[in-house]
Amino acid sequence: MNRRTLLSTLLGSIPSFAWQSERSNLKITGVRLVQTRPRKPIPDFKPAPGAWSTQGVEVANPMSIYPEYKATRSLFMADPGKVPSFTVELTTDKGLKGYGNGGPGGGPVVVEHLAKLILNRDPFDYERIWDTCWRSTMSYGRMGVTMNAISGVDLAVWDLIGQALNQPVYKLIGGSVKPRVPAYCTGNDIEQHAEAGFKMMKLAIPHGPADGREGMKKNLELVKRARNVLGPDGEIMLDCWMAWTERYTLEMAEMLAPYRIYWMEEVLQPHDYAGFGRLNSSIKSTRIATGEHEYGRYGFRYLLEHNGASIWQPDLNWCGGLTELIKIGHLAAAYDIPVIPHGGGLNGSTHWIQANVNAP
């Protein structure tokens, strides 16, 4: 018997597996945008007057260099009613309905483009669904609006899978790895948040380079106030929302070093990978965190190649959904970079956090 005959004989003896021809017998039959409300609304919270949570006060932002837009974000951001985030509903031939939230502007992309690609598909083929959505929108967007659209579709697909199997999604992606998930609170209602029991707070930094030395002093006073309220063991993080520069960040890091800042977030604009890399390498008193305005595994690969951050912060509703967050998380884990999703307690990321050791 020659080698070719032997090989064909061996291959011919390999049995087919029973599951190879199995399907879930679930088919997506409808796609539409809907308005939802929570079954268990979060408790009412009345922000302290003048606090960041009122959304009516100044917070450092990338538009701060223009005085007419500096006072509040609402002066330059899109009207939420005209460029909204969205919820997509996927219906199936078995009566199950899945819901997914996506980022601003993504809704029309879902109903006018992606719907035709996912109708009649099995939601369990989530990798195929994600890839067709990605490849089909690549010609007009690989970040931002198109990824916001893909995120909502992907989360609705995972919702269907969880319902079909009658399992919470964290059970399907690794199971529970921790008994509790620590939480931090964002905002400058420091005393209120401490009274509510938070030991970790992220401050919305009010000032940036446009405010000069006086603004730096006011930032310092805000951090001092938080440290006095939290005591020596509490954790303080800073949300700088793409408003600072390298030089400004270096000076602020030096000023704030005595107050033990846990991380400084989004100090630069998201495309400045080289700048993030320089800061991450030179600042030792705190950690550089970023990623909420980064998209997909390829965007985070750029961040990795520049050693741009000590903590990654993908947003589940913007980064490409759960299918893509899993890939981003694996990439980070290979380099021992912690992943702390943006908005994690609000947007469903708790399932991914619960199932991943590398999510502190």
C-alpha positions as CSV (number, residue, x, y, z in Angstrom):
1,M,0.0,0.0,0.0
2,N,1.5,3.3,-1.0
3,R,1.3,6.5,1.1
4,R,-1.6,8.0,-0.8
5,T,-3.7,4.9,-0.5
6,L,-2.9,4.6,3.2
7,L,-3.9,8.3,3.8
8,S,-7.2,7.9,1.9
9,T,-8.0,4.8,3.8
10,L,-7.3,6.5,7.2
11,L,-9.3,9.6,6.2
12,G,-12.2,7.5,5.0
13,S,-12.4,5.8,8.4
14,I,-12.9,9.0,10.4
15,P,-16.5,9.1,11.5
16,S,-18.7,12.2,11.1
17,F,-19.8,13.7,14.4
18,A,-23.5,13.7,15.2
19,W,-23.4,17.4,16.1
20,Q,-21.9,18.5,12.7
21,S,-25.3,18.7,11.1
22,E,-27.2,20.0,14.1
23,R,-28.8,23.5,14.0
24,S,-30.4,25.4,16.8
25,N,-33.6,25.7,14.8
26,L,-33.9,29.4,15.7
27,K,-34.2,32.0,13.0
28,I,-34.1,35.8,13.1
29,T,-37.3,37.0,11.4
30,G,-37.6,40.7,12.4
31,V,-35.4,43.7,13.1
32,R,-36.7,47.0,14.4
33,L,-35.7,49.9,16.7
34,V,-37.7,50.2,20.0
35,Q,-38.0,52.2,23.1
36,T,-37.7,50.2,26.3
37,R,-38.0,50.9,30.0
38,P,-36.4,48.9,32.9
39,R,-38.4,46.4,34.8
40,K,-36.5,47.4,37.9
41,P,-35.7,51.1,37.7
42,I,-32.6,52.3,39.4
43,P,-33.2,54.4,42.6
44,D,-33.8,58.1,42.2
45,F,-30.8,60.3,42.7
46,K,-30.9,64.1,43.1
47,P,-27.4,65.5,42.4
48,A,-26.1,68.2,44.7
49,P,-26.5,71.7,43.3
50,G,-23.5,72.6,41.0
51,A,-22.4,69.0,40.8
52,W,-21.2,67.3,37.5
53,S,-24.2,65.0,37.7
54,T,-26.5,67.9,36.9
55,Q,-24.9,68.1,33.4
56,G,-25.1,71.8,33.8
57,V,-21.6,72.6,34.9
58,E,-18.3,73.0,33.1
59,V,-16.2,69.8,32.6
60,A,-12.9,69.7,30.7
61,N,-13.5,68.5,27.1
62,P,-11.8,68.6,23.7
63,M,-13.8,71.8,22.7
64,S,-12.6,73.8,25.7
65,I,-10.2,75.7,23.5
66,Y,-13.2,77.5,22.0
67,P,-14.8,79.9,24.6
68,E,-18.3,79.8,23.1
69,Y,-18.5,76.0,23.7
70,K,-16.6,75.7,27.0
71,A,-19.3,76.1,29.6
72,T,-21.2,72.8,29.1
73,R,-21.0,69.8,26.8
74,S,-24.5,70.4,25.6
75,L,-23.3,73.5,23.7
76,F,-21.4,71.3,21.2
77,M,-22.7,67.8,21.5
78,A,-25.4,66.4,19.1
79,D,-29.0,66.7,20.3
80,P,-29.7,63.2,21.8
81,G,-33.1,63.3,20.3
82,K,-31.7,63.7,16.8
83,V,-28.5,61.5,17.0
84,P,-29.6,59.1,19.7
85,S,-28.3,55.9,21.1
86,F,-30.7,53.1,20.3
87,T,-32.2,49.7,21.3
88,V,-32.7,47.1,18.6
89,E,-35.2,44.3,18.9
90,L,-34.6,41.0,17.1
91,T,-37.6,38.7,16.8
92,T,-37.4,35.0,15.9
93,D,-39.6,32.3,14.5
94,K,-39.9,30.7,17.9
95,G,-41.3,33.8,19.6
96,L,-38.1,34.8,21.4
97,K,-37.1,38.4,21.3
98,G,-33.6,39.8,21.9
99,Y,-32.7,43.4,22.8
100,G,-29.4,45.2,22.4
101,N,-28.3,48.8,23.0
102,G,-25.9,50.6,20.6
103,G,-24.3,53.9,20.5
104,P,-25.2,57.3,19.0
105,G,-26.2,57.4,15.3
106,G,-26.1,53.6,14.9
107,G,-29.8,53.0,14.6
108,P,-30.3,53.9,10.9
109,V,-27.3,51.7,10.0
110,V,-29.0,48.8,11.7
111,V,-32.4,49.1,10.0
112,E,-31.3,50.4,6.6
113,H,-28.2,48.1,6.1
114,L,-27.5,45.4,8.6
115,A,-31.1,44.1,8.8
116,K,-30.9,42.4,5.4
117,L,-27.7,40.6,6.5
118,I,-29.1,39.1,9.7
119,L,-32.7,38.2,8.7
120,N,-33.2,34.5,8.5
121,R,-29.9,33.8,10.3
122,D,-29.4,31.6,13.3
123,P,-28.4,33.8,16.2
124,F,-26.1,31.0,17.4
125,D,-23.9,31.8,14.4
126,Y,-22.9,35.0,16.2
127,E,-19.3,35.0,14.8
128,R,-20.7,34.9,11.2
129,I,-23.3,37.6,11.9
130,W,-20.6,39.9,13.5
131,D,-18.2,39.3,10.6
132,T,-20.7,40.0,7.9
133,C,-21.8,43.3,9.7
134,W,-18.1,44.3,10.0
135,R,-17.1,43.5,6.4
136,S,-20.2,45.1,4.9
137,T,-19.7,48.5,6.7
138,M,-15.9,48.6,6.3
139,S,-16.2,50.8,3.2
140,Y,-17.8,53.7,5.1
141,G,-16.8,53.2,8.7
142,R,-14.5,51.1,11.0
143,M,-15.0,53.3,14.1
144,G,-17.8,55.3,15.5
145,V,-21.3,55.1,14.1
146,T,-21.0,51.8,12.2
147,M,-19.4,50.0,15.3
148,N,-22.2,51.5,17.4
149,A,-24.6,49.8,15.1
150,I,-22.8,46.5,15.2
151,S,-22.7,46.6,19.0
152,G,-26.4,46.8,19.3
153,V,-27.0,44.0,16.9
154,D,-24.4,41.8,18.6
155,L,-25.9,42.3,22.1
156,A,-29.4,41.5,20.8
157,V,-28.0,38.3,19.3
158,W,-26.4,37.3,22.6
159,D,-29.7,38.1,24.4
160,L,-31.4,35.6,22.1
161,I,-28.8,33.0,22.8
162,G,-29.1,33.4,26.6
163,Q,-32.9,33.2,26.4
164,A,-32.8,30.1,24.1
165,L,-30.5,28.3,26.5
166,N,-32.2,29.7,29.6
167,Q,-28.9,30.9,30.9
168,P,-27.4,34.2,31.9
169,V,-24.8,35.3,29.4
170,Y,-21.9,35.2,31.8
171,K,-22.5,31.5,32.2
172,L,-22.0,31.1,28.4
173,I,-18.7,32.9,28.2
174,G,-16.8,31.4,31.1
175,G,-19.0,31.3,34.2
176,S,-18.5,33.1,37.5
177,V,-14.9,33.8,38.5
178,K,-15.6,36.1,41.5
179,P,-18.2,36.4,44.3
180,R,-18.5,40.2,44.1
181,V,-17.7,42.9,41.6
182,P,-16.4,46.1,43.2
183,A,-18.0,49.3,41.9
184,Y,-16.9,52.9,41.6
185,C,-19.1,56.0,41.1
186,T,-18.4,58.8,38.6
187,G,-19.1,62.4,39.5
188,N,-18.2,65.2,41.8
189,D,-21.0,64.7,44.3
190,I,-18.2,63.5,46.6
191,E,-20.0,63.7,49.9
192,Q,-23.2,62.2,48.6
193,H,-21.4,59.3,47.0
194,A,-19.4,58.6,50.2
195,E,-22.7,58.6,52.2
196,A,-24.0,56.1,49.7
197,G,-21.1,53.8,50.6
198,F,-18.7,54.3,47.7
199,K,-15.0,53.8,48.5
200,M,-13.9,54.4,44.9
201,M,-14.8,57.6,43.0
202,K,-14.0,58.9,39.5
203,L,-13.9,62.7,39.4
204,A,-15.1,64.6,36.3
205,I,-12.1,67.0,36.0
206,P,-13.5,70.5,35.4
207,H,-10.4,72.2,33.9
208,G,-7.8,71.8,31.2
209,P,-5.1,73.7,29.4
210,A,-7.5,76.5,28.4
211,D,-7.8,77.4,32.1
212,G,-4.0,77.8,32.7
213,R,-2.4,77.6,36.2
214,E,-5.6,78.7,38.0
215,G,-7.4,75.7,36.5
216,M,-4.7,73.3,37.6
217,K,-5.1,74.6,41.1
218,K,-8.8,74.1,41.0
219,N,-8.3,70.5,39.8
220,L,-5.9,70.0,42.7
221,E,-8.5,71.3,45.2
222,L,-11.1,68.9,43.9
223,V,-8.7,65.9,44.4
224,K,-7.8,67.1,47.9
225,R,-11.5,67.3,48.8
226,A,-12.0,63.7,47.6
227,R,-9.0,62.4,49.4
228,N,-10.2,64.1,52.7
229,V,-13.6,62.5,52.3
230,L,-12.4,59.0,51.3
231,G,-9.4,58.9,53.7
232,P,-6.1,57.3,52.9
233,D,-7.5,53.9,51.7
234,G,-10.1,55.1,49.2
235,E,-9.4,55.1,45.5
236,I,-9.6,58.2,43.3
237,M,-9.7,58.2,39.5
238,L,-9.7,61.2,37.1
239,D,-11.9,61.5,34.0
240,C,-10.1,64.0,31.7
241,W,-12.3,63.3,28.7
242,M,-9.8,63.9,25.9
243,A,-9.2,67.5,27.1
244,W,-5.5,67.6,28.2
245,T,-2.1,67.7,26.4
246,E,1.0,65.7,27.2
247,R,2.7,68.6,28.9
248,Y,-0.4,69.4,31.0
249,T,-0.8,65.8,32.0
250,L,2.9,65.5,33.1
251,E,2.5,68.6,35.3
252,M,-0.9,67.5,36.8
253,A,0.6,64.1,37.5
254,E,3.4,65.7,39.5
255,M,1.0,68.0,41.4
256,L,-1.3,65.1,42.3
257,A,1.3,62.5,43.2
258,P,0.9,63.1,47.0
259,Y,-2.8,62.2,46.7
260,R,-2.3,58.7,45.3
261,I,-4.4,58.8,42.1
262,Y,-5.4,55.3,40.9
263,W,-5.7,56.3,37.2
264,M,-5.9,59.2,34.9
265,E,-8.4,58.5,32.1
266,E,-8.5,59.7,28.5
267,V,-6.0,62.5,29.1
268,L,-5.4,62.8,25.3
269,Q,-7.5,62.5,22.2
270,P,-8.0,58.9,21.3
271,H,-6.0,58.8,18.1
272,D,-2.8,60.0,19.8
273,Y,-1.4,56.5,20.4
274,A,2.2,57.8,20.4
275,G,1.4,60.4,23.0
276,F,-0.4,57.9,25.2
277,G,2.6,55.6,24.9
278,R,5.0,58.4,26.0
279,L,2.9,59.3,29.0
280,N,2.4,55.6,30.0
281,S,6.1,55.1,30.0
282,S,7.1,58.2,31.8
283,I,4.4,58.7,34.5
284,K,5.0,56.4,37.6
285,S,2.7,58.0,40.2
286,T,-0.5,56.7,38.6
287,R,-1.9,54.6,35.8
288,I,-2.9,55.8,32.3
289,A,-6.3,54.5,31.3
290,T,-8.2,54.9,28.0
291,G,-10.3,53.0,25.5
292,E,-13.9,54.2,25.7
293,H,-13.6,55.9,22.4
294,E,-11.6,53.0,20.9
295,Y,-13.2,50.5,18.6
296,G,-12.7,46.8,18.0
297,R,-9.7,44.6,18.4
298,Y,-7.8,46.5,15.7
299,G,-8.1,49.8,17.5
300,F,-6.9,48.2,20.7
301,R,-4.1,46.6,18.8
302,Y,-2.8,50.1,17.9
303,L,-3.0,51.0,21.6
304,L,-1.1,47.8,22.5
305,E,1.6,48.4,19.9
306,H,2.3,51.9,21.4
307,N,2.1,50.6,25.0
308,G,-0.5,53.3,25.4
309,A,-2.3,52.4,28.6
310,S,-2.0,50.4,31.8
311,I,-5.8,49.9,31.9
312,W,-8.1,49.4,28.9
313,Q,-11.7,50.7,29.0
314,P,-13.8,49.5,26.0
315,D,-17.4,50.4,26.0
316,L,-19.7,47.4,25.3
317,N,-22.2,49.5,23.4
318,W,-19.6,51.1,21.2
319,C,-16.6,48.8,20.8
320,G,-18.5,46.1,18.7
321,G,-20.6,44.4,21.4
322,L,-19.8,41.3,23.4
323,T,-18.4,39.2,20.6
324,E,-15.7,41.9,20.1
325,L,-15.2,42.6,23.8
326,I,-14.3,39.0,24.3
327,K,-11.5,39.3,21.7
328,I,-10.3,42.6,23.1
329,G,-10.3,41.0,26.6
330,H,-8.2,38.1,25.3
331,L,-5.7,40.4,23.7
332,A,-5.4,42.4,26.9
333,A,-5.1,39.2,29.1
334,A,-2.2,38.0,26.9
335,Y,-0.2,41.1,28.1
336,D,-1.6,41.3,31.7
337,I,-3.4,44.5,31.0
338,P,-6.5,44.9,33.2
339,V,-9.8,45.7,31.4
340,I,-12.3,47.8,33.2
341,P,-15.2,48.5,30.8
342,H,-16.5,52.0,30.4
343,G,-20.0,52.3,31.9
344,G,-19.7,48.7,33.1
345,G,-22.4,48.9,35.7
346,L,-24.9,50.4,33.3
347,N,-24.6,48.8,29.9
348,G,-24.4,45.0,30.5
349,S,-20.7,44.7,30.8
350,T,-21.2,43.1,34.2
351,H,-21.7,39.8,32.5
352,W,-18.2,40.0,30.9
353,I,-16.7,41.3,34.1
354,Q,-18.2,38.4,36.1
355,A,-16.7,35.9,33.7
356,N,-13.2,37.3,33.4
357,V,-10.3,37.2,36.0
358,N,-8.6,40.1,34.2
359,A,-11.5,42.5,35.0
360,P,-10.9,43.9,38.5
